[in-house]
């Protein structure tokens, strides 16, 4: 056995699986996990699937002190047709993990090899994939810096891990529009920063703004650009789209917007459907003016967790606009229905996005 051969150690006692109706997000984890280590002399080595268990890290491990860590989020589904395991564009997530790593000065992984390891892990824990409509198995790959050293410098050792968690339907009582607070004080990311990387600090730095939104009974925050507080960037942890006078517009990617997999997919689907879609620098004033002019038809966020999240209200400068009478728009509903059916094999995979784990 070489240092790059996958080692598999199965658990001796399987956990009790939760009922599909009781699933929350990220609170229950499967029987196994994947780990691989990195050192400067060996590169990435010792890939292994082991029983899910706590980690032992030195208190001086650099991840605790300087936040050198990246992560991803994707899902596995059960096909309604043949019960095969479906992944949706997993190559995109693994590529983005490497892009995040490059920004955080973390060594790259072999994307094809890691996808093979993930498939093996899913095969071992396939009975954890829930089957009820709207449920899935959430997949969290992440990398942490592990060198025992308090020097302010990139770590020389890392761990790549993948953990799995069965999750419930995002919309348990039907898809409902959310109210959004436009954030003018705090900044999620700035030009030249880490906004395009999926790294821990981007998320905890948003908590203060989210607390303000919650206090105003808003579900999410709409981030504006750091420099001028004028241009729209993201909604919470989602990308955002607006339908204005028959055309769909979304902020053009820059180095402070995360390039979402669902975002890219929605753009391609809209083009296939013949619906005009434009990526552009988009100001919050344009959206409010479109609302005043009566041509703001819909707004929705896109992301792995919710897939499509309709926006019913925006509050900016103490002015609230109501979008589509606070109802889910027909385009948002159509996109949600199409993608969620595609995930489970009920829509034809015309774009070749579904990767089957059971039947290669």
N, C-alpha and C positions, 0 to 999 in steps of 0.2 A: 504494500500500500504506500503510495507516494503522498507528499504533503498536499497534493491537489486532488486526491481522490475523496469523494464524498463518503463520510462515515455516518452511519445511521444507528442510533441507539433508541429503541422504542421504549415507551413507558411500560411499567408492569401493571399499573392500575389506572384505567381510564377514568376521567372525571365524569360526573353526571351532567348530561347536556341539558341546557335550559329549554323550556317550552318556547316555541316560536312566538307565541303571543306575549311573552314576558321580556323579550329582548330589548335592551337599551343600546346606547352607543358606547363601545369601548370599555365595558365593565367586566366582561367574561372572556376568558382566553382558552384556546384549544389545548390539546394534550402535548403538543410539540412546538419547538421553535428552531430556527436556523441561526447558526453563528459561524462567522469566518473571521480570522485575525489578519492583521497587517503589521509587518515590521520592515524597516528599510532594507535589511539584508535578504529577506525572504519574499518580499512583496505580499500579496494576499495569499494566505495559506490555511490549511486545516479546516476545510469546509465540513460542517457536521450538523446533523439534525439530532436534537436531544430532547428529553422531556422538558416541558416548560418549567422554569425554575428561576429563583432570584439570582442576581449577579453579585459577585464579590469584586469590589473595586477599592483601590487605595484611596484614602481621603484626599490625597494630592493628585489624583487623576485629573488631567487638564480640562476635561469636559466640565467639571464642576466649577472651574474658576474662570475660564475664558470662552465657554460656550461654543467650542468648535464641534458642531454637530449638524447633520442634515437628515431629512426624512422624506418619505413618500407616503401616499395613500391611494390604494386602488381596491377593487372588489372582485370576488369570485361569485359566480351565480350557477344555479342548476338549470340546465336546459329543460324546457317544458316538453320537448319532443323525445329526447333519448336519455335524459338524466346525466348527460355529460357535464363536466365542469367547464364553464365559460369564463374567460378573462377578456376584458375590453381594452384593447390597445395597450397591453402591458409594456411593450417596447418603448412607448412614449414616456411612461413613468420611470423606467430604468434609465433612459437617456437623460431625463430631467434630473434624476438623482446624481448622475455624473456631472451635469452642468452646475448643480448646486455645490457639489464637492469641489469643482474647479474654483468656484468663487470663494470657498472657505479654505482653500489650499489643502484639500484632502485628496489622497491618491485615488485615481480612477479605478473602477471595477471592470471586469470583463462582462459586458452587458448580456451577451448570449449565454455565458456560463451561469450567471446569476439567475437568469430566467429559467434555465434547466433546474437549478436548485430549488427555485420557488415551485415549479411544477411538481417536483418530488415531494416537497413539504405538503402541498395541497393534496396530492394523492394519498399520503399517509393519513391526513386529517380530513379526508373528504366527507366523512359522516357528520362533520360539524357544520357543513354548509346547509343553512336552513332552506326549506322549500316553499314556505308560505309566500304569497304575492308580496312584493316590496321588500322582502328580507334578502340578506346576502352575507357573505363572509368578508369582513374588512381585513385588508392586508396592509401591515405597517412595516416596510423596510426602513431601517435607520442606521446611521453610522455615528459612533462617538469616538472622541479622542481619549486614549487610555494611558498615555505616558505619565509616569509619576514624576512631576516636575512643575515647579511654580514659575519657571521662566516664561516671559511673554513672547512666545514663538510657537510655530506650528508643531503639533505633536509628532513624534516619530513612530507611534504605534496607535492602532485603531481596532475597533470591532464593528463588523457589519452584522446586523441581526434582522431577522424577519419574525414578527409575531402575528397571530391571526385571532380575530375576534368576531363571532357571529353577531350581527346587528339587525335590529328591527326595521320596519318600514319607517322612513323619515316622516311621511304624512300618514299618521295613524287614523285620522278622521277626515281624510281628503285634503287635496292641495289647496292651501289658503294663502292669499296675499299677505305680505308682511309690511310693517311700517319701518321706515329707515330714517335715521338722523344723519344729516350731512355734517361731517366733522370738520371744524374750522380751526381748532386750537392745536390738536395733536397731529403727529405725522407718523404714518406707518413706515415709509421708506423714502429715500431721497436719491436724486441722480448720483450715480457712482457708488451707491450703497448696496445692500443685499436684498433689495426688493424682488429680484428675479430668482433668488435662491429660496428653497423651502428649508428654512433653518429656524431653530427654536426661538431665537431672539425676536424675530419678526412677529411672533404670535403673542408672547407675553408683553411686548411693548404696546400691544393694542388693548390690553385689559382696561386701562384707565378710561380710554375713550368708550369702550363697550359699557363700562359701568355708568358713564354719563348717559348713554343711550338707554340703558335699562331703567335708569331713574326717571327718564322721560317717557317710559312705556313704549320704547322702540326696540325692535328685535335685533337690528343690526346697525352698523356704521357704514356710511358711504365716505370713502377716503378721497380727498382732493390732493393735488400735487403739492409737494413740500415747498416749492419756491414761491408760487403766487397764490396758492389756495384758490385756484380758479378752475383747474381742469380735473375732470373725473378720472379716477384710477380704478379702484376696486370697491366691492361691497363686502365688508367683513373678510372672510376667507374665500370669497367667490369673485369671479369676473362678472361684469354687468353688461346688459344689452338694453337698448331702447328701440321701440318701433315708432318712428316719426313719419307721418304722412306717407305710409306705405313702404318705407325703407327702414331696414334694421341697421342701427349703428352701434358700435362698441369702441371703447378707447383703444387706440393703436398701442401695441406693445412698446414699452421703453424699458430702461433698466431699473424701474421701480414698480413694475407690474409683473406678477407671476404669470407665466404662460400656461394657462390651464389646459388640460387634456380635453375636458368637456367643452371649453370655449372653442378650441380648434375644431372639435367634432361638430358643434352647432353651426359654425361658419360654413363648413363643408356641406352639411345637410341642407342649409338654407340655399346655398348655391345650386345644389342638385334639384331642389324644389322650384328653382326659378324665382326665388324671393330676393330682391335687391338687398345686399348687405355690404356695409362699408366699415372699415377700420380707420378711425380718424382721431385727431386731437379734439376732444369734446369737452366744452365748458359746461359747468352747472347752470350758468345763465341761459345757454342755448336750450337746455331741457325745460327750465322754468318758462322761457318764452314760448316754447312749443306747447306747453300746457295752457298758457294764457291764450294762445292762438287756436286752441282746440284741435291740434294735430298730434299731440302726444297720445299714442294709442295704447302702448303697452310698455312695461319694463319688467325685466326678470334677471336673476342671477343664475350662474351656472357653476357647478362644482360636483365633485365625486359624491359627497354626502347626500345632497338634496336632488341632484341632477339638474332640475329646473326649479327655481324658487321665484314665484311671481311677486312683484313689488306693487303694493296698493297705495302707499303714501310716501312722500318725501317731505322732510322738514328742513328748511335752510333759512337762516336769518329770521327765525320765528315765523316764517311763512310756510304753510303746509299746502302741498298740492295733492289732489286725489287722482289716481290714474285708473282709467277704465272703471270708474265708479266703485273702486276698491274690490273689483272682481278679477279672477284669473282670466287673462286674455286668451283668445282662441289659438294664437300662435304658440304661446307658452304651453298650453295644454297639448297641442299637437306635437310639439317637440318632446315633451315629457312622455307622452304615450308612445311615440316612435322609439325613443332611446330605451325606455324600460322594457319594451317588447323585444327590441333588438338584443338586449343583454341576455334574455332567456330563450332566444331562438324562435320567437313568435313573429319576427320581421325578417325578411330576406337580408342577408349580410352582403349588400351590393358593393360595399367599399372595402371588404376584406378586413374588418376591424376585430372580429371575434377570433380569439385563439382558444382552441379546444384542448384541454389538458388530458382527458381520458383517451381521445381518439385522434392521434396526430395525423 
